[in-house]
Amino acid sequence: MTVRVRLVAVLVLLLGAASAVGVLLGQDRAAAVGLVLLATLGVLVLLRTHLAQRSRLAHLARSTARLTSSQESLARRVRELGRDRDRQLAALEEANAALAESLAQERAQNRRLDDLDRASFRLAMRQHIRVFRAEHALHAPRTSAALQLPYKLRNLELAASHGVGVPTVLAVWPDIDAVQLDGLPDKLVLKADGGAGSAAVFPLQRVGEGRYRLLGVDQVVDEDDLRERLRALGRRARAPYFAEELLHGPDGGPIPDDVKLYMFYGEVGHVLVRNVAVHGDPSTIRLKLVDELGQDYGEVALGRRHDPAIPVPTALPEMVTVAQHLSRAVGLPFCRVDLYETSRGIVLGEITRAPNGGNERFAETHDEHLGRLWVRAAARLDADLAAGRPAGPLFGEEAELRLYPAEGGPYAGDAERRVLPCSQWCERTHP
């Protein structure tokens, strides 16, 4: 019991006692006053009690409201945690499903690669690259077919010796400082003998004294700019450097689509017809893969933009014949032969040992198709080597084109050449 309650109780007793004494002594007025005071005190006590109860009720209401709010907040948090848990479970299930699918694909791929009755272009290409890198470490470029292919002038000499058209080489320079375009045609292509893809290829049109527009790119450069660009390429643009004619299409217009034939020692894997809207800009490249008869393979080149509307060149049959001949002359199970249909017939672009650095990917069925062709080509080449075919590239007797400069050598592509009649091996067919 609190002090305040005790005081009130004492006061009530005193007032009650005083009122009782007043009645006993006949002091009615005093007794009445005491009763009034006692009643007033009772009313005040009741009012105080009522106010206290209201305060407690208000406090209880506030506590209840806070509890209700806390419960609602807790319920929301529980729901959020439930949603987070559901999302995490869904993400985990999705990740597990993707992992299971990836694992199944890897197992299927391993089974395919381990199956001796099946084959893979990608696997053969990786081994192909390992081998010619090992050959490079042996420093044997003069005896290796693969180590001769990166050199553009060498490829032109090889093609010309078999009667295949090649671009006219306008000038050859032993080093970058010697490059001098004065006196050459207004339209030409500046190249490096050893280069990766189109990195060291500059199609040019003269627009003024010593100034040239890079065709396909809205840029004007001078000879100093071109020399600096060649220097910046480093090992991707190796000497010597040369200028060749800018080819024209059969109607005299711009050069048509690039035709790249994937060749397996005389057999066609597929023909890639490539259209480039802007030279040097890979994002503008569109392509179409067809067989040797021009039938579209569809979207089998993974990660590349397929365009079925690209027309098949009318000279495709002749291109196939040229590529078959050159691929046998090269002396590798695989190479890619790039050709153009021009105003003066079929002309060689280049011969490549590992297109796109060997990083091309094809749909599984097409990868296996090309892989089987590679295996058969290796077997045919081995059979020819056993029957007496000299190893490495074979030059023909149609022409003797010598493009490497006498000064500044020796060059990697300026290796000795074996010259044989085409009828001995390059035109040879197998059952």
C-alpha positions in Angstrom: 0.0 0.0 0.0 1.4 3.4 -1.0 1.8 6.4 1.3 -0.8 8.3 -0.7 -3.4 5.5 -0.2 -2.6 5.3 3.5 -3.1 9.1 3.9 -6.4 8.9 2.1 -7.5 6.0 4.4 -6.5 7.9 7.6 -8.3 11.0 6.3 -11.5 9.0 5.6 -11.3 7.5 9.1 -10.8 10.8 10.8 -13.6 12.5 8.8 -15.9 9.5 9.6 -15.0 9.6 13.2 -15.5 13.4 13.4 -18.9 13.0 11.8 -19.9 10.2 14.2 -18.8 12.3 17.2 -20.7 15.3 15.9 -23.9 13.2 15.7 -23.3 11.8 19.3 -22.8 15.3 20.7 -25.7 16.7 18.8 -23.5 18.8 16.6 -25.5 18.2 13.5 -23.9 21.0 11.4 -20.4 19.7 12.2 -21.6 16.2 11.4 -23.1 17.4 8.1 -19.9 19.2 7.2 -17.9 16.1 7.9 -20.2 14.0 5.8 -19.9 16.5 3.0 -16.2 16.5 3.2 -16.2 12.7 3.4 -18.5 12.5 0.3 -16.3 15.0 -1.5 -13.2 13.0 -0.6 -14.9 9.9 -1.8 -15.8 11.6 -5.1 -12.2 12.8 -5.5 -11.0 9.3 -4.7 -13.4 7.8 -7.3 -12.4 10.5 -9.8 -8.7 9.8 -9.2 -9.3 6.1 -9.5 -11.2 6.7 -12.8 -8.5 8.9 -14.2 -5.8 6.3 -13.2 -7.8 3.6 -14.8 -8.2 5.6 -18.0 -4.5 6.3 -18.0 -3.8 2.6 -17.5 -6.2 1.8 -20.3 -4.6 4.3 -22.6 -1.2 2.9 -21.8 -2.5 -0.6 -22.3 -4.0 0.5 -25.7 -0.7 2.0 -26.7 1.2 -1.1 -25.6 -1.3 -3.2 -27.5 -0.9 -1.0 -30.6 2.8 -1.3 -30.4 2.6 -5.0 -29.9 0.2 -5.3 -32.9 2.6 -3.2 -35.0 5.5 -5.3 -33.9 3.5 -8.5 -34.7 2.6 -7.1 -38.2 6.2 -6.1 -38.8 7.3 -9.5 -37.6 4.7 -11.1 -39.9 6.0 -9.0 -42.9 9.5 -10.0 -42.1 8.5 -13.7 -41.9 6.8 -13.4 -45.2 9.8 -11.6 -46.7 12.1 -14.3 -45.3 9.8 -16.9 -46.8 9.9 -15.2 -50.2 13.7 -14.9 -49.9 13.9 -18.5 -49.0 11.7 -19.5 -51.9 13.8 -17.4 -54.3 17.0 -18.9 -53.0 15.5 -22.4 -53.3 14.4 -21.6 -56.8 17.8 -20.2 -57.7 19.5 -23.2 -56.1 17.3 -25.6 -58.0 18.0 -23.7 -61.2 21.7 -23.7 -60.6 21.5 -27.4 -59.8 19.6 -28.1 -62.9 22.1 -26.1 -65.0 25.0 -27.9 -63.3 23.3 -31.3 -64.0 22.7 -30.3 -67.6 26.3 -29.1 -68.0 27.6 -32.3 -66.3 25.4 -34.4 -68.7 26.7 -32.5 -71.7 30.3 -32.9 -70.5 29.8 -36.6 -70.0 28.2 -36.9 -73.4 31.1 -34.9 -74.9 33.6 -37.1 -73.2 31.9 -40.3 -74.4 31.9 -38.9 -77.9 35.5 -37.9 -77.8 36.5 -41.3 -76.3 34.5 -43.2 -78.9 36.9 -44.3 -81.6 34.0 -44.6 -84.1 33.3 -40.9 -83.8 35.4 -37.7 -84.4 35.6 -34.0 -83.7 36.9 -31.1 -85.8 37.5 -29.1 -82.6 39.6 -31.8 -81.0 41.6 -32.4 -84.3 42.2 -28.6 -84.6 43.6 -28.4 -81.1 46.0 -31.2 -81.8 46.8 -29.7 -85.2 47.9 -26.4 -83.4 49.9 -28.3 -80.8 51.8 -30.1 -83.5 52.8 -27.0 -85.6 53.7 -25.2 -82.4 56.1 -28.1 -81.6 57.4 -27.9 -85.2 58.1 -24.2 -84.6 60.1 -25.0 -81.5 62.2 -27.4 -83.7 63.0 -24.4 -86.0 62.0 -26.4 -89.1 60.0 -24.0 -91.2 61.6 -25.2 -94.5 60.2 -28.7 -94.1 56.9 -28.0 -92.4 53.8 -27.5 -94.5 52.0 -25.9 -91.6 54.8 -23.4 -90.9 54.8 -22.2 -94.5 51.1 -21.3 -94.7 51.1 -18.1 -92.6 53.0 -16.3 -95.4 50.9 -14.6 -98.0 53.6 -14.2 -100.7 54.5 -17.8 -100.4 50.9 -18.8 -100.9 50.6 -16.6 -104.0 53.7 -18.3 -105.4 52.3 -21.7 -104.6 48.9 -20.9 -106.2 50.5 -19.4 -109.3 52.7 -22.5 -109.8 49.4 -24.5 -110.2 47.8 -22.2 -112.6 45.5 -20.5 -110.1 44.9 -16.8 -110.5 46.6 -14.5 -107.9 46.4 -10.7 -107.4 49.1 -8.7 -109.1 51.8 -7.7 -106.6 52.6 -4.1 -107.4 55.6 -3.7 -105.1 57.5 -5.5 -102.3 59.5 -3.8 -99.5 62.0 -5.5 -97.1 61.0 -3.4 -94.1 58.5 -0.8 -92.9 60.7 2.2 -93.5 61.0 1.2 -97.2 57.2 1.3 -97.9 56.6 3.9 -100.6 53.3 4.1 -102.4 54.1 6.9 -104.8 53.8 5.8 -108.4 51.4 3.0 -107.6 47.8 2.8 -108.7 45.2 5.0 -106.9 43.5 1.9 -105.5 45.6 -0.9 -103.9 45.9 -3.1 -100.8 48.8 -2.8 -98.5 49.7 -6.1 -96.6 52.4 -7.7 -94.5 53.7 -11.1 -95.6 53.2 -12.6 -92.1 50.0 -11.5 -90.5 47.0 -12.7 -88.5 43.7 -12.5 -90.4 42.9 -9.0 -91.7 45.0 -7.2 -89.0 47.8 -6.3 -91.5 45.5 -5.7 -94.5 44.8 -2.1 -95.6 42.6 -1.5 -98.7 43.4 2.0 -99.8 42.2 4.7 -102.3 44.3 7.7 -103.0 42.5 11.0 -102.2 45.4 13.4 -102.6 49.1 13.7 -102.6 50.3 11.1 -100.2 46.9 10.7 -98.6 44.7 7.6 -98.7 41.2 6.7 -97.6 40.9 3.3 -95.8 38.1 1.6 -97.8 35.2 0.6 -95.6 36.3 2.9 -92.8 35.7 6.7 -92.8 39.4 7.5 -92.2 42.0 9.3 -94.2 45.6 8.5 -93.5 49.0 9.3 -95.0 52.0 7.0 -95.5 53.5 7.8 -92.1 50.2 6.7 -90.4 50.2 3.5 -92.4 53.8 2.7 -91.3 52.9 3.4 -87.7 49.9 1.1 -87.9 52.2 -1.7 -89.3 54.7 -1.1 -86.5 51.9 -1.2 -83.8 50.9 -4.7 -85.0 54.3 -6.1 -84.0 54.5 -9.9 -84.7 51.1 -9.8 -86.3 52.6 -7.9 -89.3 55.9 -9.5 -90.3 58.2 -8.5 -93.2 58.3 -8.2 -96.1 55.5 -5.7 -96.9 53.8 -5.5 -100.2 51.1 -3.8 -102.2 48.8 -5.7 -104.5 46.0 -4.7 -106.8 42.5 -4.1 -105.5 40.4 -6.8 -107.0 37.0 -6.1 -108.7 34.0 -8.3 -109.1 32.9 -10.0 -112.3 30.9 -6.9 -113.3 33.8 -4.5 -112.6 32.3 -3.4 -109.3 33.5 -3.9 -105.8 35.0 -7.2 -104.8 32.2 -9.7 -104.1 31.7 -11.8 -101.0 34.7 -13.8 -99.6 34.4 -17.5 -100.3 36.3 -19.7 -97.8 36.5 -23.4 -98.5 37.3 -25.7 -95.6 39.4 -28.4 -97.3 40.4 -31.9 -96.1 43.2 -33.0 -98.5 41.0 -32.8 -101.6 37.6 -33.1 -99.9 35.2 -30.2 -99.1 34.0 -29.9 -95.5 31.9 -26.8 -96.1 32.0 -23.5 -98.0 31.8 -20.3 -95.9 30.4 -17.4 -97.9 31.2 -14.2 -96.0 29.9 -10.7 -96.4 31.6 -7.8 -94.6 29.7 -4.5 -94.6 32.7 -2.6 -93.0 36.2 -3.7 -93.5 37.9 -4.5 -90.1 34.7 -4.4 -88.2 33.8 -7.9 -87.0 30.3 -6.8 -85.9 29.3 -6.3 -89.6 30.2 -9.8 -90.7 27.4 -12.0 -91.9 28.0 -15.5 -93.2 26.4 -18.6 -94.8 27.7 -22.2 -94.7 26.9 -24.4 -97.7 28.1 -27.7 -99.1 30.1 -28.0 -102.3 26.8 -28.0 -104.2 25.6 -24.8 -102.6 23.1 -26.3 -100.2 22.7 -24.3 -97.0 23.8 -26.1 -93.8 21.9 -23.6 -91.7 23.0 -22.2 -88.3 25.8 -24.7 -87.5 28.5 -22.0 -86.8 28.0 -21.3 -83.1 28.1 -17.6 -82.1 28.2 -16.3 -85.6 25.6 -14.4 -87.6 24.0 -16.6 -90.2 22.3 -15.0 -93.2 20.5 -17.3 -95.6 20.0 -14.5 -98.0 23.7 -14.3 -99.0 23.9 -15.6 -102.6 26.0 -18.6 -103.5 28.7 -17.6 -106.0 27.9 -18.7 -109.6 31.5 -19.9 -109.9 31.3 -22.3 -106.9 31.9 -25.5 -108.9 35.1 -24.0 -110.3 36.1 -22.7 -106.9 35.7 -26.2 -105.5 38.0 -27.7 -108.2 40.7 -25.0 -107.5 40.5 -25.6 -103.7 40.7 -29.4 -104.1 43.8 -29.0 -106.2 45.5 -26.5 -103.8 44.6 -28.5 -100.7 46.4 -31.6 -102.1 49.4 -29.4 -103.0 49.6 -28.0 -99.5 50.2 -31.4 -98.0 48.1 -31.1 -94.7 45.0 -33.0 -93.6 43.2 -29.6 -93.3 43.5 -26.1 -94.6 41.2 -23.3 -95.6 41.4 -22.0 -99.1 40.0 -18.4 -99.6 39.0 -17.5 -103.1 37.4 -14.6 -104.9 35.3 -14.5 -108.1 36.7 -11.5 -109.9 36.6 -9.7 -113.3 39.5 -11.9 -114.4 38.3 -15.2 -113.0 39.0 -17.1 -109.8 41.7 -15.5 -107.7 43.3 -16.7 -104.5 42.9 -14.7 -101.3 45.0 -16.8 -98.9 45.5 -20.3 -97.5 45.0 -20.7 -93.7 46.1 -23.5 -91.4 43.9 -22.6 -88.4 41.0 -20.2 -89.2 40.3 -17.7 -86.4 43.1 -19.1 -84.4 41.4 -22.5 -84.2 38.7 -21.1 -82.0 35.7 -21.8 -84.3 32.8 -23.8 -82.8 30.2 -25.8 -84.7 27.1 -27.6 -83.7 27.8 -31.2 -82.6 26.6 -33.0 -85.7 28.6 -30.6 -88.0 31.7 -30.8 -85.7 31.6 -34.6 -86.1 31.0 -34.3 -89.8 34.2 -32.2 -90.2 36.1 -34.4 -87.7 35.4 -37.5 -89.8 36.6 -35.7 -92.9 39.8 -34.8 -91.0 40.4 -38.4 -90.0 39.9 -39.6 -93.6 42.2 -36.8 -95.0 45.0 -37.8 -92.6 44.7 -41.4 -93.7 44.8 -40.5 -97.4 47.8 -38.2 -96.8 49.6 -40.9 -94.9 48.9 -43.3 -97.7 50.3 -40.9 -100.3 53.4 -40.3 -98.2 53.9 -44.0 -97.9 53.5 -44.3 -101.7 56.3 -41.7 -102.3 54.7 -38.2 -102.0 57.3 -35.8 -100.8 56.3 -34.2 -97.4 55.3 -30.6 -97.3 53.9 -28.3 -100.0 54.4 -29.2 -103.7 54.8 -26.5 -106.3 53.5 -27.0 -109.8 55.0 -26.3 -113.2 52.5 -23.8 -114.5 54.4 -20.7 -113.5 57.5 -19.7 -111.5 56.5 -16.6 -109.5 59.3 -15.1 -107.3 58.0 -12.4 -105.0 60.4 -12.1 -102.0 62.9 -9.3 -102.3 66.6 -10.2 -102.7 67.6 -7.7 -100.0 66.6 -7.9 -96.4 66.2 -11.7 -96.3 66.1 -14.5 -95.6 62.4 -14.5 -94.9 60.4 -17.2 -93.2 58.3 -17.7 -96.3 61.2 -17.8 -98.7 61.9 -21.5 -98.3 63.1 -23.9 -100.9 60.4 -25.4 -103.1 59.7 -28.9 -104.5 58.4 -28.7 -108.1 56.5 -31.7 -109.5 54.0 -32.2 -112.2 50.5 -31.7 -110.8 49.4 -35.1 -112.3 51.6 -36.9 -109.8 49.9 -35.9 -106.5 47.8 -32.7 -106.7 45.3 -34.2 -109.2 45.4 -37.6 -107.6 42.1 -39.0 -106.3 41.3 -41.8 -103.8 38.5 -44.3 -103.7 
